[in-house]
C-alpha cells in the first residue's frame, strides 16, 4: 500500500474506486460436436443391441432429440437460456440451462415441455406406417411413447419428479421426500427385474444424490395454489397423451383395445 493511501481510502480525501463488478459466469458452449456424435452413436448402438431393431434405435434417438429440444424451447422462452443438449452414452440426454428458473412454476413447465413436445416424434412413424403398412414403424412410435411415459414417473431425476415434486412439497416437504424415495426405489427395482442394469444404476445414484441434498427447493418462488392445481392438470394431460399414443401404436398390432392395453401393461410389469 502506498504512502498516499490508507485502509479507508486515499489520503487526499478522494474515495478509492469501487472494485470491478463480478462478471457473470461464461456461457455454456455445449457438448463438443465430435463427442456429441460419438455419444449418439454409442447410445444408438446400445439401444440396437438391447432391442435388436434399427428402427427402434433410430426412433429412440430421434425421440430423444425432440424430447430434449422441448426442454430447450421452454428454457429459452422462460429466460433460462441459451440452453444446450448433451447426449450421455448408454443412458440418454439432458438439456442444460444457463440460469435457474425464476419460479417453481417455470420449472414445472420446463419439465413437462420435454414429454409433451417429444410426442411429436411419433408422427413421422405413424405416417410411415400409414404409407407402407410396415409394423416396424408402429414399434418405433411405441418406443418413443413408452420412453416419454416412463420419464413421467415421479422419481429423481426424471421429469415427473420435477413436475410433481413442487406440488408435493407445497403440501409438506416430508411428503415430497417420502413419495420420491418410495417411487424412486420402485423404479430402480423395475429396471433391475427387467434387465436394465445400467439405467437402474444411474437412477439409484441419482436418488442417492437427491437424498444427500440439504435443500430440495432452492430455486425460485414457490408454487401458488392455482399453479399447483395447474401443475397436476398439465401432468395428467401429458400422461394421457403419452399413454394414448402408446396404445394407438399397439392397437393395429394387437387387433383390439383389450389386447393393446394388455400388451402395454406387460411392458410396465416387473420381471417381464
GUDREN-88088 format. One line per field, with one value per residue: x, z, y of N, C-alpha, C, CB in turn; residue in one letter; residue number from 1. Coordinates in steps of 0.001 Angstrom, whole numbers, padded with zeros to 6 digits. Each point is the difference from the previous one (the first is absolute). Glycine has a CB too. Layout:
nc1: X/... .
nc3: Z/... .
nc2: Y/... .
cac1: X/... .
cac3: Z/... .
cac2: Y/... .
cc1: X/... .
cc3: Z/... .
cc2: Y/... .
cbc1: X/... .
cbc3: Z/... .
cbc2: Y/... .
residu: A/... .
num: NUM/... .
This chain:
nc1: 000850/001554/001032/-002949/-001525/-000728/-000931/-001741/001435/002458/001492/-002162/-002691/000176/-002049/002586/-001483/-002351/002173/-000466/-003120/001179/000324/-002790/001811/001387/-003003/000188/002225/-002496/001210/002967/-002143/001662/-001997/-002625/001067/000680/-002876/-001457/001671/-000554/-003106/-000127/001565/-001948/-002576/001267/000585/-003060/-001395/001879/-000419/002520/-003048/001091/002450/-001805/-001975/002317/001145/-002756/-000761/002716/-000609/-003014/000812/002011/-001939/-002085/002346/000584/-002869/000061/002822/-000835/-002685/001529/002526/001622/001629/002672/-001505/002714/-001799/002205/-000448/000150/001900/-002919/-002436/-001298/000986/000543/-001715/002859/-002308/002481/-001887/-000737/-002696/-000008/-001206/000652/-001375/002766/000116/-002749/000995/002579/-001665/-001880/002245/000820/-002724/-000969/002221/-000053/-002862/001647/001436/-003022/000116/002180/-001512/-002903/001310/001280/-002820/-001401/002218/000145/-002839/002881/-001684/002742/-002096/-001248/002915/000451/-002594/000837/002729/-001448/-002007/002248/001669/-002481/-000896/002721/-000039/-002675/001932/-000843/003358/001852/000667/-003289/-000629/-001280/002002/-000865/-003274/-000120/002479/-001912/-002436/001581/000984/-003078/-000454/002606/002972/-001244/-001660/002712/001290/-002368/-000046/003085/000274/-002384/000987/003135/-000643/-001855/002305/002131/-002010/-000579/003075/000189/-002315/001260/003282/000133/003214/000049/-002691/000863/002509/-001625/-002001/002270/001362/-002759/-000604/002758/-000341/-002832/001201/002278/-002263/000727/-002410/-002027/000040/003391/-002411/-001777/-001665/-000506/-001578/-001655/-001581/000504/002641/-001376/-002175/002121/001628/-002476/-000650/002791/-000019/-002633/001031/002520/-001654/-001766/002460/001351/-002614/-000707/002814/-000267/-002767/000992/002206/-002138/-002321/001584/001095/-002851/-001814/-000959/000330/000957/002674/000776/-000256/001840/002364/000027/000233/002545/001589/-000676/001095/002028/001714/-000671 .
nc3: 000000/-002082/002617/-001532/002205/003025/-000311/-001345/-003219/-001267/002656/-001889/002014/-002202/001455/-000748/-002873/001748/-000065/-003147/000922/000921/-003366/000340/000915/-002832/-001091/001132/-002670/000727/000710/-001156/-002673/001199/002335/-001918/-001669/002504/001233/-002607/-000203/003005/-000375/-002608/001315/002440/-001807/-001738/002632/000935/-002720/-001472/-001300/-001839/001054/002927/-000905/-001408/002419/002004/-001785/-000532/003025/000810/-001779/000936/003065/-000275/-001758/002534/001698/-002211/000046/003101/000061/-002045/001468/002799/-001220/-000489/-002774/000060/001671/-000879/-000999/002263/-002274/003193/-002267/000442/000275/-002540/-000706/002464/-001556/001439/000604/-000603/002672/002190/-001743/000628/001485/000986/-002704/-001487/001108/-001381/-002802/000019/000590/-002497/-002310/000076/-000500/-001925/-002064/000185/-001554/-002583/000077/-000806/-002782/-001363/001205/-001092/-002885/-000148/000607/-002396/-002135/000734/001212/001923/002570/-000305/000341/002624/001237/-000353/001571/002409/000422/000374/002149/001814/000309/001037/002137/001514/000180/002031/002314/002020/-000759/000611/-003175/-000813/-001117/002627/001775/-001554/000394/003121/001321/000178/000889/002462/000947/000337/002132/001538/-001316/000762/-002825/-001584/001607/-000424/-003112/-000471/001621/-001460/-002891/000557/000725/-002564/-002043/001253/-000331/-003088/-000643/001399/-001626/-002920/000523/001078/001421/-001296/001359/002867/000100/-000702/002380/002175/-000599/000159/002926/001179/-001077/001387/002864/-000210/-000373/003065/-001990/-001333/-000558/-001069/-001994/001025/001806/001820/-002534/000423/001296/-003085/-000056/001381/-002260/-002297/001132/-000274/-002933/-001159/001269/-001521/-002810/000126/000667/-002567/-002018/000925/-000165/-002945/-001173/001306/-001400/-002913/000033/000829/-002253/-002270/002190/001170/-002717/002286/001031/001116/-001654/000957/003057/-000299/-001318/002246/002336/-001359/000212/003282/000737/002206/-002423/-003282 .
nc2: -001187/002183/001153/000353/-002174/000029/-002648/002538/000306/000728/000971/001613/-001092/-002402/-002153/-001742/000389/-001501/-002303/000330/-000277/-002854/000152/-001423/-002484/000614/-000067/-003017/000376/-002228/-002522/000958/000196/-002375/-000519/000163/-002465/-001745/000252/-000979/-002661/-000831/000236/-001749/-002397/-000154/-000259/-002360/-001699/000137/-000726/-002238/003284/001471/000655/000286/001777/002113/000279/000733/002328/001387/000075/001451/002467/000368/000020/002292/001904/000035/001167/002160/001266/000428/001401/002169/000730/000728/002243/-003123/001354/000782/-002550/-001330/-002437/-001186/-002478/-001213/-001991/-001540/002480/001135/002331/001601/002354/001220/002359/001713/-000475/-002155/-000159/003174/-002693/-002879/001252/-000437/-002993/-000712/001026/-001827/-002621/000243/000947/-003148/-001190/002302/-000347/-003224/-000034/001391/-002987/-001220/001848/-001830/-002584/000779/000528/-002891/-001379/001564/-001063/-003041/-000993/000405/-001418/001886/002454/-001360/-000309/003160/000719/-001907/001546/002777/-001062/-001303/002660/001634/-002225/-000005/003221/-000246/-001713/002653/-001327/002835/-000824/-001282/002835/-001391/001732/002702/-000553/-000571/001757/002402/-001930/-001095/002884/000965/-002391/000544/001063/-002829/-000074/000249/-002327/-002009/000223/-000271/-002696/-001432/000490/-000612/-002920/-000314/000686/-002014/-002422/000654/-000328/-002827/-001335/000946/-001220/003325/-001332/002923/000847/-001143/001876/002553/-000388/-000489/002773/001573/-001077/000925/002954/000321/-000702/002299/002503/001195/000427/-002460/003303/001142/001091/002624/001380/-002669/-000879/002786/-002237/000458/-001730/-002549/-000094/000198/-002529/-001871/000981/-000683/-002924/-000763/001003/-001845/-002577/000271/000264/-002666/-001715/000868/-000869/-002903/-000566/001006/-002339/-002280/000569/-001441/-002180/-000861/-000149/002276/002920/-002797/000094/002922/-000731/-002544/001571/002183/-002070/-001440/002812/000033/-003267/000665/-001600/001283 .
cac1: -000850/000843/-000088/-001063/-001321/-000178/-000949/-001387/-000107/001175/000311/-000422/-001447/-000749/-000252/000566/-001022/-000544/000532/-000821/-001112/000244/-000639/-000756/000797/-000029/-001097/000288/000151/-000625/000809/000860/-000669/000545/-000465/-001453/-000208/000441/-000973/-001241/000227/000075/-001351/-000775/000476/-000445/-001434/-000146/000448/-001024/-001290/000148/-000705/000514/-001121/-000164/001159/-000177/-001131/000400/000906/-000786/-000883/000819/000328/-001223/-000330/000908/-000206/-001151/000542/000787/-000926/-000616/001036/000286/-001184/-000185/001142/001026/000936/-000211/000152/000761/-000318/001143/-000303/000743/000093/-000664/-001058/-000997/000416/-000405/000018/000561/-000276/001058/-000450/-001056/-001329/-000394/-001018/-000238/-000941/000820/000636/-001006/-000219/001174/-000004/-001041/000178/000720/-000913/-001048/000599/000584/-000992/-000028/000909/-000725/-000798/000580/-000068/-001385/-000169/000687/-000825/-001180/000408/000614/-000635/000984/-000243/001187/-000177/-000827/000864/000779/-000870/-000230/001216/000066/-001046/000351/001102/-000551/-000890/000833/000669/-000935/-000004/000523/001205/001175/-000128/-000933/-000792/-001154/000358/000103/-001336/-000847/000719/-000412/-001383/000047/000708/-000902/-000811/000966/001288/000243/-000820/000767/001115/-000510/-000510/001110/000817/-000769/-000134/001358/000393/-000856/000463/001290/-000271/-000610/001100/000814/-000728/-000143/001311/000573/000898/000682/-000979/-000277/001114/-000060/-001092/000360/000956/-000728/-000835/000896/000437/-001128/-000203/001103/-000153/-000567/-001220/-000568/-000712/000809/-000083/-001198/-001192/-000794/-001266/-001243/-001037/-000465/001064/000069/-001089/000342/001089/-000599/-000792/000902/000624/-000990/-000175/001190/-000070/-001039/000482/001023/-000656/-000857/000871/000509/-001076/-000271/001007/-000197/-001327/000026/000779/-000716/-001285/-001126/000383/000405/001318/000984/000199/000737/001398/000642/000224/001079/001264/000185/000046/001281/000502/-000580 .
cac3: 000000/-000133/001099/-000282/000246/001224/-000164/-000232/-001198/-000300/001029/-000399/000177/-001057/000286/-000957/-000925/000437/-000730/-001178/000277/-000409/-001274/-000027/-000450/-001466/-000522/-000321/-001445/-000442/-000208/-001186/-001088/-000203/001096/-000165/-001013/000577/001026/-000676/-000612/001078/000514/-001020/-000051/001210/-000128/-001005/000611/000958/-000649/-001227/-001090/-000360/000019/001394/000341/-000644/000624/001331/-000144/-000510/001085/001030/-000395/000015/001411/000616/-000621/000693/001190/-000434/-000403/001202/000743/-000703/000062/001373/000424/000620/-001042/-000999/000516/-000842/000127/000172/-000150/000952/-000564/000637/000920/-000591/-000215/001009/-000423/001060/-000124/000481/001241/000700/-000256/000908/000909/-000149/-001105/-001200/000023/-000407/-001441/-000688/000171/-000808/-001415/-000659/-000441/-000895/-001311/-000471/-000657/-001426/-000701/-000436/-001207/-001222/000026/-000340/-001426/-000770/000070/-000839/-001405/-000351/000661/000749/001443/000697/000277/001203/001134/000250/000667/001348/000794/000367/000997/001244/000633/000590/001093/001140/000484/000848/001350/000944/000659/-000447/-000484/-001120/-000095/000887/001333/-000061/-000218/001166/001237/000625/000480/001252/000995/000481/001058/001090/-000564/000264/-000922/-001246/000183/000169/-001281/-000941/000389/-000217/-001430/-000509/000276/-000833/-001388/-000062/000056/-001289/-000966/000314/-000346/-001455/-000609/-000371/001140/-000115/000355/001424/000729/-000165/000828/001411/000343/000006/001201/001147/-000061/000350/001438/000699/-000095/001213/-000328/-001245/-000728/000129/-001112/-000417/000812/000189/-000719/000619/-000024/-001385/-000784/000390/-000702/-001423/-000170/000004/-001219/-001138/000131/-000406/-001454/-000627/000226/-000886/-001383/-000187/000052/-001179/-001145/000145/-000358/-001431/-000727/000263/-000420/-001246/000191/000890/-000608/000830/001076/001149/-000293/000048/001410/000630/-000457/000614/001417/000145/-000083/001255/001095/000586/-000390/-001258 .
cac2: 001187/001192/000965/000956/-000562/-000768/-001111/000436/000818/000793/000989/001345/000138/-000682/-001416/-000951/-000521/-001286/-001149/-000339/-000912/-001387/-000311/-001238/-001140/-000148/-000800/-001389/-000134/-001227/-001196/000060/-000726/-001344/-000845/-000152/-001040/-001276/-000375/-000406/-001311/-000985/-000201/-000703/-001382/-000697/-000265/-001059/-001257/-000438/-000250/-000773/000675/001312/000938/000418/000830/001300/000686/000452/001144/001119/000423/000636/001366/000804/000170/000969/001298/000578/000664/001156/001059/000567/000735/001251/000866/000471/000781/-000835/-000412/-001057/-001361/-000924/-001424/-000897/-001410/-000820/-001353/-001134/000415/000884/001374/000980/001397/000835/001434/000887/000614/-000711/000576/001067/-000520/-001433/-000148/-000093/-001314/-000986/000153/-000544/-001456/-000635/000345/-001086/-001065/000483/000253/-001254/-000849/000336/-000903/-001203/000264/-000572/-001470/-000342/000300/-001043/-001217/000185/-000056/-001284/-001135/-000771/000028/000501/001424/000086/-000322/001210/000978/-000514/000210/001414/000263/-000686/000737/001218/-000380/-000385/001210/000735/-000558/001003/-000498/000767/001378/-000002/001226/-000076/000503/001458/000537/-000243/000280/001265/-000108/-000754/000813/001049/-000614/-000138/-000436/-001419/-000783/-000100/-000927/-001366/-000487/-000141/-001152/-001229/-000262/-000177/-001388/-000863/000083/-000682/-001437/-000349/-000094/-001178/-001225/-000074/-000114/001301/000212/001293/001029/-000165/000588/001456/000513/-000186/001050/001268/000021/000213/001385/000846/-000103/000653/001448/000560/000736/-000528/001043/001205/000947/000701/000176/-001208/-000067/000441/-001040/-000137/-000625/-001405/-000679/-000040/-000964/-001337/-000134/-000182/-001315/-001008/000127/-000576/-001448/-000546/000079/-001038/-001303/-000165/-000266/-001353/-000916/000161/-000770/-001432/-000458/-000791/-001220/-000909/-000324/000431/000911/-000817/-000554/001083/000343/-001095/000043/001158/-000270/-000981/000716/000726/-000966/-000371/-001310/-000479 .
cc1: 000885/-000208/-001133/-001384/-000009/-001024/-001410/-000144/001270/000162/-000504/-001511/-000823/-000166/000620/-001101/-000504/000599/-000898/-001070/000329/-000770/-000753/000896/-000099/-001127/000472/000043/-000604/000987/000833/-000634/000508/-000510/-001514/-000315/000370/-001015/-001298/000146/000076/-001386/-000859/000423/-000448/-001484/-000249/000388/-001056/-001274/000096/-000653/000618/-001117/-000228/001151/-000129/-001131/000384/000908/-000754/-000920/000758/000289/-001239/-000415/000870/-000161/-001242/000423/000731/-000913/-000621/001012/000296/-001162/-000163/001237/001111/001107/001172/000328/000721/-000442/001298/-000491/000914/000062/-000690/-001167/-001073/000542/-000485/000103/000464/-000297/001185/-000341/-001093/-001356/-000338/-001032/-000127/-001002/000744/000699/-000951/-000226/001165/-000017/-001006/000115/000712/-000922/-001080/000535/000553/-000983/-000156/000889/-000699/-000675/000643/-000099/-001422/-000250/000659/-000786/-001218/000352/000460/-000721/000952/-000193/001200/-000140/-000874/000816/000869/-000817/-000284/001205/000108/-001018/000350/001101/-000522/-000917/000792/000678/-000903/-000110/000601/001157/001193/000907/-000977/-000890/-001202/000293/000070/-001367/-000875/000686/-000411/-001429/-000035/000669/-000896/-000916/000851/001312/000282/-000821/000725/001116/-000490/-000461/001141/000877/-000734/-000079/001373/000497/-000787/000483/001350/-000206/-000631/001079/000826/-000710/-000182/001341/000635/000962/000703/-000946/-000337/001104/-000009/-001080/000316/000973/-000690/-000858/000842/000485/-001102/-000226/001072/-000073/-000661/-001328/-000520/-000650/000776/-000289/-001382/-001126/-000796/-001298/-001123/-001002/-000477/001044/000150/-001094/000272/001108/-000542/-000800/000863/000692/-000955/-000218/001174/000002/-000999/000476/001024/-000630/-000859/000828/000552/-001061/-000341/001002/-000221/-001307/000014/000759/-000770/-001371/-001208/000514/000487/001392/001085/000297/000810/001465/000752/000304/001122/001371/000311/000067/001410/000376/-000578/001057 .
cc3: 000000/001171/-000190/000318/001299/-000211/-000325/-001239/-000201/001016/-000357/000071/-001063/000357/-001083/-000902/000482/-000800/-001178/000364/-000519/-001282/000090/-000456/-001510/-000442/-000334/-001522/-000528/-000210/-001282/-001116/-000197/001088/-000071/-001009/000557/001027/-000619/-000633/001055/000557/-000991/-000099/001194/-000089/-001033/000588/000955/-000709/-001220/-001200/-000254/-000029/001411/000426/-000611/000612/001360/-000091/-000488/001090/001105/-000352/000012/001439/000639/-000611/000571/001267/-000388/-000385/001214/000801/-000650/000096/001389/000556/000664/-000983/-000173/000538/-001018/000269/000101/-000134/000929/-000551/000883/000909/-000662/-000206/001115/-000614/001170/-000281/000510/001368/000630/-000333/001042/001014/-000214/-001122/-001335/-000069/-000425/-001509/-000801/000058/-000934/-001477/-000750/-000474/-000965/-001413/-000587/-000717/-001475/-000807/-000473/-001359/-001275/-000049/-000272/-001489/-000866/000022/-000912/-001481/-000389/000575/000805/001501/000778/000342/001228/001247/000351/000714/001433/000899/000460/001086/001342/000745/000681/001169/001249/000605/000881/001402/000962/000836/-000515/-000874/-001146/000045/000934/001389/000016/-000209/001241/001323/000656/000543/001340/001106/000549/001085/001253/-000585/000220/-000923/-001322/000138/000087/-001331/-000980/000326/-000308/-001489/-000629/000198/-000884/-001445/-000165/000005/-001299/-001060/000234/-000432/-001500/-000726/-000434/001103/-000059/000412/001481/000841/-000056/000894/001480/000453/000065/001257/001240/000030/000396/001511/000776/-000082/001264/-000238/-001345/-000842/000051/-001023/-000128/001012/000088/-000807/000795/-000060/-001431/-000856/000346/-000695/-001485/-000277/-000049/-001277/-001228/000045/-000474/-001505/-000740/000125/-000948/-001452/-000274/-000009/-001222/-001240/000059/-000402/-001488/-000837/000158/-000577/-001321/000145/000832/-000542/000807/001091/001205/-000206/000074/001438/000701/-000394/000646/001469/000214/-000078/001290/001198/000551/-000490/-001280/-000864 .
cc2: 001237/000933/000986/-000543/-000761/-001080/000449/000884/000784/001125/001384/000182/-000672/-001473/-000874/-000524/-001348/-001143/-000335/-001016/-001391/-000303/-001311/-001149/-000162/-000914/-001409/-000148/-001288/-001129/000138/-000835/-001423/-000947/-000214/-001103/-001370/-000488/-000485/-001376/-001103/-000304/-000768/-001459/-000804/-000345/-001095/-001358/-000544/-000411/-000900/000648/001366/001030/000516/000905/001394/000797/000558/001223/001231/000548/000711/001456/000898/000296/001083/001386/000680/000717/001287/001164/000675/000811/001341/000983/000631/000696/-000783/-000370/000929/-001381/-000874/-001435/-000784/-001442/-000796/-001421/-001032/000405/000858/001387/000895/001385/000842/001465/000804/000586/-000862/000623/001066/-000466/-001509/-000279/-000088/-001357/-001103/000060/-000580/-001522/-000672/000330/-001115/-001120/000473/000223/-001290/-000901/000340/-000935/-001267/000212/-000539/-001524/-000480/000258/-001064/-001297/000126/-000115/-001405/-001206/-000858/000131/000537/001475/000210/-000310/001209/001065/-000430/000251/001452/000318/-000623/000753/001261/-000312/-000366/001231/000849/-000584/001019/-000533/000792/-000840/000131/001241/-000011/000528/001517/000649/-000138/000320/001301/-000037/-000721/000813/001099/-000531/-000184/-000499/-001483/-000889/-000161/-001029/-001438/-000586/-000232/-001207/-001299/-000340/-000183/-001414/-000955/-000010/-000701/-001517/-000492/-000163/-001264/-001272/-000164/000016/001299/000446/001355/001127/-000071/000621/001511/000596/-000129/001079/001368/000132/000262/001456/000966/-000001/000756/001524/000525/000698/-000496/001082/001306/001077/000613/000070/-001297/000068/000644/-001146/-000235/-000699/-001478/-000806/-000125/-001012/-001421/-000225/-000230/-001361/-001098/000040/-000637/-001507/-000654/000008/-001092/-001386/-000265/-000300/-001420/-001027/000095/-000784/-001498/-000541/-000769/-001316/-001024/-000385/000421/000930/-000786/-000588/001053/000395/-001079/-000009/001155/-000232/-001005/000667/000764/-000946/-000162/-001395/-000538/-000701 .
cbc1: -001846/-000086/002434/001440/-000418/000612/001381/-000371/-002469/-000249/001989/001990/000462/000881/-002138/001811/001067/-002123/001038/001952/-001640/000360/001788/-002122/-000355/002461/-001078/-001106/002060/-001733/-001733/002082/-000345/002059/001897/-000324/000458/002413/001022/-000536/001210/002306/000210/-000264/001946/001754/-000509/000477/002388/000970/-000719/000084/-002120/001820/-001051/-001234/001430/000879/-001574/-000199/001900/000096/-001492/001023/001879/-000725/-000700/001606/001119/-001442/000224/001819/-000477/-001606/000992/001479/-001099/-001606/-001558/-001734/-001880/000511/-002094/001961/-002154/001190/-000747/-000725/002153/002172/001673/-001773/-000022/000777/-001866/001819/-002468/000585/000580/001606/-000742/000489/-001246/000495/-001739/000333/001486/-001105/-001361/001323/000689/-001472/000074/001960/000425/-001139/000560/001570/-001183/-000451/001863/-000378/-000869/001552/001911/-000750/-000076/002196/000765/-000995/000660/002137/-001625/001588/-001548/001389/000260/-002007/000017/001353/-001040/-001521/001141/000779/-001701/-000652/001603/000164/-001682/000381/001390/-001251/000186/-002267/-001000/-000121/002317/000032/000737/-000773/001270/002320/000218/-001133/001872/001555/-000848/000075/002161/000087/-001438/-001838/000841/000503/-002098/-000529/001282/-000696/-002152/-000032/001095/-001339/-002136/000445/000567/-001952/-001243/001107/-000284/-002102/000077/001026/-001170/-002192/-000724/-002090/000334/001459/-000939/-001262/001306/000813/-001613/-000358/001839/-000020/-001605/000730/001593/-001039/-001086/001391/-000164/002295/000779/-000365/-002184/001704/001755/000624/-000074/000989/000773/000441/-000717/-001376/001175/000971/-001574/-000680/001567/-000102/-001712/000353/001378/-001119/-001313/001266/000615/-001790/-000411/001699/000015/-001677/000601/001520/-000900/-000964/001619/001337/-000940/-000131/002107/001218/001136/-001256/-001665/-002406/-001079/-000796/-002162/-002094/-000688/-001179/-002397/-001488/-000337/-001197/-001940/-000433/000319/-001686 .
cbc3: 001225/-002482/000330/-001758/-002443/001366/001569/002457/000283/-002432/000593/-001476/001105/-001728/001190/001629/-001918/000670/002104/-001503/-000119/002409/-001215/-000465/002212/-000071/-000901/002152/000152/-001045/001212/001442/-001083/-001091/001419/000554/-001824/-000374/001544/-000439/-001886/000564/001314/-001260/-001283/001337/000641/-001833/-000209/001718/000821/001390/000576/-001321/-001951/000504/000131/-002085/-001220/000851/-000482/-002318/-000533/000540/-001401/-002192/000112/000466/-002090/-000935/001152/-000803/-002118/000075/000739/-001559/-001752/000338/000244/001550/-001113/-001768/001367/-000017/-001307/001520/-002407/001974/-001080/-000111/001813/001066/-002446/001903/-001675/000411/000263/-002372/-000883/001856/-001039/-001796/-000010/002441/001318/000036/001806/002259/000445/000567/002387/001975/000610/001409/002157/001955/000692/001863/002173/000592/001370/002409/001126/-000071/001632/002358/000536/000527/002370/001764/000120/-000112/-001812/-001877/-000283/-001193/-002438/-001347/-000667/-002017/-002209/-000947/-001273/-002315/-001828/-001035/-001722/-002217/-001669/-001033/-002050/-002042/-000907/000087/000266/002074/000716/-000030/-002357/-001295/000435/-000913/-002417/-001315/-000920/-001543/-002371/-001308/-001157/-002236/-001720/001697/000382/002377/001106/-000526/001169/002340/000390/-000329/001807/002075/-000067/000473/002376/001506/-000279/001180/002483/000624/-000144/001935/002173/000235/-000712/-001329/000117/-001860/-002323/-000492/-000484/-002366/-001797/-000228/-001091/-002511/-001091/-000095/-001780/-002241/-000355/-000485/-002511/000854/001311/001148/000522/000939/-001168/-002208/-000659/002296/-001115/-000642/002337/000261/-000116/002220/001702/-000206/001186/002515/001025/-000075/001936/002239/000336/000495/002406/001588/-000008/001114/002464/001011/-000106/001844/002330/000447/000322/002066/001198/-001260/-000160/001906/-001045/-000471/-000811/000445/-001439/-002228/000009/000032/-002177/-001622/000429/-001001/-002468/-001004/-001015/002046/002350/000084 .
cbc2: -001231/-000202/-000235/000956/-000146/001981/-001277/-000131/000156/-000558/-001335/000115/002096/001622/000598/-000645/001222/001132/-000884/000464/001909/-000688/001250/001282/-001125/000369/002074/-000810/001354/001373/-001395/000324/002178/000981/000837/002437/001669/000632/001661/002405/001121/000803/002107/002143/000772/001206/002382/001668/000751/001518/002197/-002008/-001224/-001085/-001182/-002133/-002063/-000977/-001505/-002352/-001567/-000980/-001903/-002222/-000889/-001022/-002411/-001851/-000828/-001797/-002235/-001544/-001239/-001924/-002169/-001265/-001433/-001855/001818/-000891/-001048/001652/000266/001589/000284/001672/000342/001450/000642/-001189/-000102/-001329/-000388/-001494/-000377/-001691/-000422/000539/002302/-000606/-002174/001638/002223/-000315/001262/002493/000808/000180/002060/002070/000311/000081/002422/000555/-001097/001071/002349/000162/-000213/002385/000903/-000606/002026/001935/-000063/000561/002443/001063/-000397/001473/002416/001187/000013/000305/-001931/-001696/000499/-000645/-002442/-000511/000601/-001746/-001842/000574/000087/-002196/-000896/001112/-000804/-002271/-000022/000608/-002361/001010/-002324/001367/000391/-002518/000217/-001942/-002103/-000232/-000560/-001749/-001273/001165/-000021/-002137/-000486/001100/-001182/-000473/002294/000558/000824/002400/001798/000567/001224/002471/001367/000483/001326/002384/000607/000481/002174/001946/000168/001240/002509/001216/000157/001133/-002173/000628/-002465/-000901/-000083/-002102/-002026/-000226/-000604/-002472/-001337/-000015/-001585/-002431/-000640/-000466/-002213/-002001/-000136/000261/002040/-002161/-001111/-001435/-001297/-000689/002414/-000274/-002088/002422/000629/002075/002204/000664/000862/002399/001556/000033/001458/002476/000845/000184/002123/002084/000354/000802/002475/001472/000162/001556/002436/000784/000197/002266/001869/000287/001949/002132/001349/001015/-001864/-002153/001693/-000538/-001696/000823/001273/-001315/-001028/001457/000496/-001750/000193/001951/-001185/001444/-000422/001875 .
residu: X/X/X/X/X/X/X/X/X/X/X/X/X/X/X/X/X/X/X/X/X/X/X/X/X/X/X/X/X/X/X/X/X/X/X/X/X/X/X/X/X/X/X/X/X/X/X/X/X/X/X/X/X/X/X/X/X/X/X/X/X/X/X/X/X/X/X/X/X/X/X/X/X/X/X/X/X/X/X/X/X/X/X/X/X/X/X/X/X/X/X/X/X/X/X/X/X/X/X/X/X/X/X/X/X/X/X/X/X/X/X/X/X/X/X/X/X/X/X/X/X/X/X/X/X/X/X/X/X/X/X/X/X/X/X/X/X/X/X/X/X/X/X/X/X/X/X/X/X/X/X/X/X/X/X/X/X/X/X/X/X/X/X/X/X/X/X/X/X/X/X/X/X/X/X/X/X/X/X/X/X/X/X/X/X/X/X/X/X/X/X/X/X/X/X/X/X/X/X/X/X/X/X/X/X/X/X/X/X/X/X/X/X/X/X/X/X/X/X/X/X/X/X/X/X/X/X/X/X/X/X/X/X/X/X/X/X/X/X/X/X/X/X/X/X/X/X/X/X/X/X/X/X/X/X/X/X/X/X/X/X/X/X/X/X/X/X/X/X/X/X/X .
num: 1/2/3/4/5/6/7/8/9/10/11/12/13/14/15/16/17/18/19/20/21/22/23/24/25/26/27/28/29/30/31/32/33/34/35/36/37/38/39/40/41/42/43/44/45/46/47/48/49/50/51/52/53/54/55/56/57/58/59/60/61/62/63/64/65/66/67/68/69/70/71/72/73/74/75/76/77/78/79/80/81/82/83/84/85/86/87/88/89/90/91/92/93/94/95/96/97/98/99/100/101/102/103/104/105/106/107/108/109/110/111/112/113/114/115/116/117/118/119/120/121/122/123/124/125/126/127/128/129/130/131/132/133/134/135/136/137/138/139/140/141/142/143/144/145/146/147/148/149/150/151/152/153/154/155/156/157/158/159/160/161/162/163/164/165/166/167/168/169/170/171/172/173/174/175/176/177/178/179/180/181/182/183/184/185/186/187/188/189/190/191/192/193/194/195/196/197/198/199/200/201/202/203/204/205/206/207/208/209/210/211/212/213/214/215/216/217/218/219/220/221/222/223/224/225/226/227/228/229/230/231/232/233/234/235/236/237/238/239/240/241/242/243/244/245/246/247/248/249/250/251/252/253/254/255/256/257/258/259/260/261/262/263/264/265/266/267/268/269/270/271/272 .
